[in-house]
Amino acid sequence: MLLIGDDWAEDHHDVEVQDEAGRKLAAARLSEGVQGIARLHELLAKHGGADLDPAAVVVGIETDRGSWVQALIASGYQVYAINPRQGARFKERYATSGAKSDKGDAHALADMVRIDRDQLRPVAGDSEQAQAVKVVARAHQSLVWERTRTFQRLRSTLREYFPAALSAYADLELTSTDALELLIKAPAPAAGAKLTRSQIVAVLARHRRRHREARAATIQTVLREPQLGLPEPVTAAYAAAATAHAQLIIALNEQIAALEVQVKAHFLKHPDAEIYLSMPGIAEITGARVLAEFGDDPTRYASAKARKNYAGTSPITRASGKSHTVQARYIRNNRLADALQRQAFAALRASPGARHYYDKQRARESGYNPALRQVGNRLVGILHGCLKTRTLYDEATAWSHHAHTQAA
């Protein structure tokens, strides 16, 4: 068996090759791309022999994505994607002073897959379709998060010089394109007060808003109310900043909508899509995000508990002496956690069983978030069962205990 530590950078990889006894066989800096992979194969052939079994090559690298990782998997090697946090803790045993080098990191990663391989998670063998869903779902979610950050900056700016705009466009939501177009048309209090009702109605009509006359009247009234002002040069500067943020959000809205089409298209082509969509609280976007983060490798999760642990919905226990506490998992996949929380919230309306289970947790004096997390944890277990047995979600089966209680 050959153990490889791969410390990757943008344009190169520092690798170290060890044998099973931890003896260093080779070290090299390889370029990113075809030539680098070819050079790695040459190193392995040199030290492993012509009859080296690809499955006897174990690679530790701090990423699970990219063409390099896919090339390693396609070669038949065992690839372990090491969490950088885990890697950092492991490397501390070599240099308590904090010293760092790429060669040293490659050595530590090789040692890690040699010594602690049983504690690491191999890169999942997801299908090409699942990988495609992951790419577009993550890109879509990243743009949504970027829009939220940009909106927070816009909101903070408006609070400082034009708070009336926040009230005037609250009914439309300030992230909507029509509200942003109105803000761009009148980015300062004086210009806002001069907006005519017909101008407002025209923008609302272009975006097919209902009750346009009533909404226009409300917006006009709020914008014309007296408010504290700032000196003209300061207001003009704030208006320029707000306009830039608004233009950026409009561009993000366009790209989010375009990517949403791609997310749905890729997700609906996946054979597991029907099972995901049968779950309460899941539609195409949420389903795509959950599938993207869980993957579709049938051997990845040995049990429902393993899937729950990866999802971060199951609690962790801290016991030491007389102290014994149960806490939420905060070290987790944040993309998956966000999607599962959205599913759990939506399931409270879609599933009587989920609602009953949530109310039961609240009756035990659990807070809103802990109770919702417990609903999500239960739904992850149900999803695991559905995927394992290849069956669609059934309310009566999923919450059979609740059904028996209701009947009694």
Secondary structure, 3 states (H helix, E strand, C coil): CEEEEEEECCCEEEEEEECCCCCEEEEEEEECCHHHHHHHHHHHHHHHCCCCCHHHEEEEECCCCCHHHHHHHHCCCEEEECCHHHHHHHHCCCCCCCCCCHHHHHHHHHHHHHHCHHHCCECCCCCHHHHHHHHHHHHHHHHHHHHHHHHHHHHHHHHHHCHHHHHHCCCCCCCCHHHHHHHHHCCCHHHHHCCCHHHHHHHHHHCCCCCHHHHHHHHHHHHCCCCCCCCHHHHHHHHHHHHHHHHHHHHHHHHHHHHHHHHHHHHHCCCCHHHHHHCCCCCHHHHHHHHHHHCCCCCCCCCHHHHHHHHCCCCEEEEECCEEEEECCCCCCHHHHHHHHHHHHHHHHHCHHHHHHHHHHHHCCCCHHHHHHHHHHHHHHHHHHHHHHCCCCCHHHHCHHHHHHHHC
